[in-house]
Amino acid sequence: MMFLGLEGTLSLGMALFIASVAGGIVVAVAGAARIVQLRSNARKVRMLHKRG
């Protein structure tokens, strides 16, 4: 089997494990980006309320 220029064999269980770990990493990165975005927005709102 050839994928992205790599050739070899992989058991179904290992392929599913790798896919689940990769999916978890994608979800964690997206969640962290959203948390940073919300914290930044909250900081801006606090500064606007302090000013008046």
Contact map, one row per residue, 1 for C-alpha under 8 A:
1110001110000000000000000000000000000000000000000000
1111111100000000000000000000000000000000000000000000
1111111000000000000000000000000000000000000000000000
0111110000000000000000000000000000000000000000000000
0111111000000000000000000000000000000000000000000000
0111111100000000000000000000000000000000000000000000
1110111110000000000000000000000000000000000000000000
1100011111000000000000000000000000000000000000000000
1000001111100000000000000000000000000000000000000000
0000000111110110000000000000000000000000000000000000
0000000011111110000000000000000000000000000000000000
0000000001111111000000000000000000000000000000000000
0000000000111111100000000000000000000000000000000000
0000000001111111110000000000000000000000000000000000
0000000001111111111000000000000000000000000000000000
0000000000011111111100000000000000000000000000000000
0000000000001111111110000000000000000000000000000000
0000000000000111111111000000000000000000000000000000
0000000000000011111111100000000000000000000000000000
0000000000000001111111110000000000000000000000000000
0000000000000000111111111000000000000000000000000000
0000000000000000011111111100000000000000000000000000
0000000000000000001111111110000000000000000000000000
0000000000000000000111111111000000000000000000000000
0000000000000000000011111111100000000000000000000000
0000000000000000000001111111110000000000000000000000
0000000000000000000000111111111000000000000000000000
0000000000000000000000011111111100000000000000000000
0000000000000000000000001111111110000000000000000000
0000000000000000000000000111111111000000000000000000
0000000000000000000000000011111111100000000000000000
0000000000000000000000000001111111110000000000000000
0000000000000000000000000000111111111000000000000000
0000000000000000000000000000011111111100000000000000
0000000000000000000000000000001111111110000000000000
0000000000000000000000000000000111111111000000000000
0000000000000000000000000000000011111111100000000000
0000000000000000000000000000000001111111110000000000
0000000000000000000000000000000000111111111000000000
0000000000000000000000000000000000011111111100000000
0000000000000000000000000000000000001111111110000000
0000000000000000000000000000000000000111111111000000
0000000000000000000000000000000000000011111111100000
0000000000000000000000000000000000000001111111110000
0000000000000000000000000000000000000000111111111000
0000000000000000000000000000000000000000011111111100
0000000000000000000000000000000000000000001111111110
0000000000000000000000000000000000000000000111111111
0000000000000000000000000000000000000000000011111111
0000000000000000000000000000000000000000000001111111
0000000000000000000000000000000000000000000000111111
0000000000000000000000000000000000000000000000011111
